[in-house]
Amino acid sequence: MRIIWFRLRKALGSRGGDTGMSTSEYAMGTIAACAFAAVLYKVVTSDVVSTALQSTIGKALDAPF
């Protein structure tokens, strides 16, 4: 199977060598990262999660050593 793959790549030439992302791919990745950050920010700053985090941190700080 490996020999077949090698011969196929040799026959096609070096067309498969994609070296990086294009500008549109960078733009889409940036937009997706910003959207994810906005959703994560909304979740973390919600009342339920904020109360849970404060409770957990308070219990950790009041723990006896």
Buried (B, 14 or more C-beta within 10 A) or exposed (E): EEEEEEEEEEEEEEEEEEEEEEEEEEEEEEEEEEEEEEEEEEEEEEEEEEEEEEEEEEEEEEEEE
